[in-house]
Amino acid sequence: MKKGILVVSFGTSHLDTLEKTIAVIEKEIADRFPDAGVYRAFTSGMIIRKLKRTEQIHIDTVTEALQRMSEDGIDEVIVQPTHIINGIENDRMMEDLMEYMSLFRRIRVGKPLLSSVDDYKKSIHAVMAETELSEGEMLVLMGHGTDHHANSAYPTLEYTFHALGYNQVLVGTVESFPELKNVMAKLKIAGKKKVALMPFMLVAGDHAKNDMAGEEDSWKSELEEEGYEVRVIMKGLGEFSGIRKIFLEHIEEAM
């Protein structure tokens, strides 16, 4: 049987962070599973179109990648999303897979990053193992957020940080709950004035560079206006070795 692993990411048009995150994950998967061909797909049509327009780079959609794999004679497929939560993007990916089941003898799917209680704990330890905070500094993580019910992952994440003893960590989202104002209310209660800002997203792309760290209308500028001393850690989750390891484990579980 000819095996293939399809790595599905939301995607990014920022090539600097793509190389440090998605590309590294794909390489580690190829190294760990040498008997399988590794394929790439993005779920964001907007990013796919932008990369084609600005960089002349073609990235497959999930359905295009499955078609390509079928044409390459692959009959056993493992699909591993690099999604953080079991949200809208993951649901869409599953819908696409359902349509193409008949092309292969077998399709198995790995889970997104935060799927089990263990995943939360491992993700937290992976981030904290490679993040140094100075005395009295709070770490504020910016998640994406969604109106999908899977958004509950973000408050759960903060709760789990605290349960594991990392009380200096707060979690907010750009597009849902908790919002920056919720994070700021907790910062006030903590009485700390130093903040390290970091994205809790696979890549440090648009949201990280603009919504989180931009010079105006950003989390950084709002925190500074309130008198906080802000340090930015421009690092996507895909840059943490412990996070990449979780995705590899999810592929092994799917197998």
Sequence and secondary structure as in RCSB ss.txt:
>XXXX:A:sequence
MKKGILVVSFGTSHLDTLEKTIAVIEKEIADRFPDAGVYRAFTSGMIIRKLKRTEQIHIDTVTEALQRMSEDGID
EVIVQPTHIINGIENDRMMEDLMEYMSLFRRIRVGKPLLSSVDDYKKSIHAVMAETELSEGEMLVLMGHGTDHHA
NSAYPTLEYTFHALGYNQVLVGTVESFPELKNVMAKLKIAGKKKVALMPFMLVAGDHAKNDMAGEEDSWKSELEE
EGYEVRVIMKGLGEFSGIRKIFLEHIEEAM
>XXXX:A:secstr
  EEEEEEE   S HHHHHHTHHHHHHHHHHH TTEEEEEEES HHHHHHHHHHH      HHHHHHHHHHTT  
EEEEEE  SSSSHHHHHHHHHHHHHGGGSSEEEE   SS SHHHHHHHHHHHHHT    TTEEEEEEE   SSGG
GGHHHHHHHHHHHTT TTEEEEESSSSS HHHHHHHHHHHT  EEEEEE SSS SHIIIIIIT SSSSHHHHHHH
TT EEEE    GGG HHHHHHHHHHHHHH 
